[in-house]
Amino acid sequence: MDNRRNFIYAVKNAAKLVKALSLLQSIGLMAEGSGEDSIGYCIWEAITNSTNIALELMGYDVGDETANAVFLDFIERYNENDLTDDDIMEYYQTYKKNK
């Protein structure tokens, strides 16, 4: 499998996790709690893992806060606008680092 297909999976996974967290918050089941046992922590850890995979596939360091913020903004747009795989690939082509 090539990086583009893996990137699409990482985006879709992160988007679903962000949406799940938002849905929990909207029904008053905020995912707060203490430490690693809280549902919020688990979901955010999974979002972070998907984000890290996406950043690495695009050639960025995991600790690159700017790339992370831009990616999470894209995830928000993805969820709000029902974007397609072609839209994801356009983002990938626009923001990936040339190696």
C-alpha positions as CSV (number, residue, x, y, z in Angstrom):
1,M,0.0,0.0,0.0
2,D,1.4,3.4,-0.8
3,N,1.6,6.4,1.4
4,R,-1.4,8.1,-0.3
5,R,-3.8,5.3,0.6
6,N,-2.4,5.1,4.2
7,F,-2.8,8.9,4.4
8,I,-6.5,8.6,3.4
9,Y,-7.0,6.0,6.2
10,A,-5.2,8.2,8.8
11,V,-7.4,11.2,7.8
12,K,-10.7,9.2,8.0
13,N,-9.7,7.6,11.3
14,A,-8.8,10.9,12.9
15,A,-12.0,12.5,11.5
16,K,-14.2,9.8,13.0
17,L,-12.5,10.1,16.3
18,V,-12.9,13.8,16.4
19,K,-16.6,13.4,15.5
20,A,-17.1,10.8,18.2
21,L,-15.6,13.1,20.8
22,S,-17.8,15.9,19.7
23,L,-20.9,13.7,19.8
24,L,-20.1,12.6,23.3
25,Q,-19.7,16.2,24.4
26,S,-23.0,17.2,22.7
27,I,-25.0,14.7,24.7
28,G,-23.3,15.7,28.0
29,L,-21.1,12.7,28.2
30,M,-17.9,14.7,28.3
31,A,-15.1,12.4,28.1
32,E,-13.4,13.8,31.2
33,G,-12.0,11.7,33.9
34,S,-8.7,11.0,35.5
35,G,-5.8,10.0,33.5
36,E,-5.5,7.2,31.1
37,D,-8.7,5.6,32.2
38,S,-11.0,8.3,30.9
39,I,-12.7,7.9,27.5
40,G,-11.6,11.4,26.5
41,Y,-7.9,10.5,27.1
42,C,-8.3,7.3,25.1
43,I,-9.9,9.1,22.2
44,W,-7.4,12.0,22.2
45,E,-4.6,9.4,22.3
46,A,-6.0,7.7,19.2
47,I,-6.5,11.1,17.4
48,T,-2.8,11.9,18.3
49,N,-1.7,8.6,16.9
50,S,-3.6,9.0,13.6
51,T,-2.3,12.6,13.3
52,N,1.3,11.4,13.9
53,I,0.9,8.8,11.2
54,A,-0.4,11.4,8.8
55,L,2.4,13.9,9.6
56,E,5.0,11.2,9.1
57,L,3.5,10.2,5.7
58,M,3.7,13.8,4.6
59,G,7.3,14.1,5.7
60,Y,6.9,16.2,8.9
61,D,8.3,15.5,12.3
62,V,5.7,14.4,14.9
63,G,6.6,17.3,17.1
64,D,5.9,19.9,14.3
65,E,3.2,22.0,16.0
66,T,2.4,24.0,12.9
67,A,1.9,20.9,10.7
68,N,-0.2,19.4,13.5
69,A,-2.4,22.5,13.7
70,V,-2.9,22.6,9.9
71,F,-3.7,18.9,9.8
72,L,-6.3,19.2,12.6
73,D,-7.9,22.2,10.8
74,F,-8.2,20.0,7.8
75,I,-9.8,17.3,9.9
76,E,-12.4,19.9,11.0
77,R,-13.0,20.9,7.4
78,Y,-13.3,17.3,6.4
79,N,-16.0,16.7,9.0
80,E,-17.9,19.9,8.3
81,N,-17.9,19.6,4.5
82,D,-18.2,15.9,3.8
83,L,-14.9,15.9,1.8
84,T,-14.0,13.1,-0.6
85,D,-10.9,11.0,-1.1
86,D,-9.9,13.4,-3.9
87,D,-10.1,16.3,-1.5
88,I,-7.9,14.4,0.9
89,M,-5.4,13.7,-1.8
90,E,-5.4,17.4,-2.9
91,Y,-4.5,18.3,0.7
92,Y,-1.8,15.6,0.8
93,Q,-0.3,16.9,-2.5
94,T,-0.4,20.5,-1.3
95,Y,1.1,20.1,2.1
96,K,3.5,17.1,1.8
97,K,7.1,17.9,2.1
98,N,9.3,17.1,-1.0
99,K,12.0,14.7,0.0
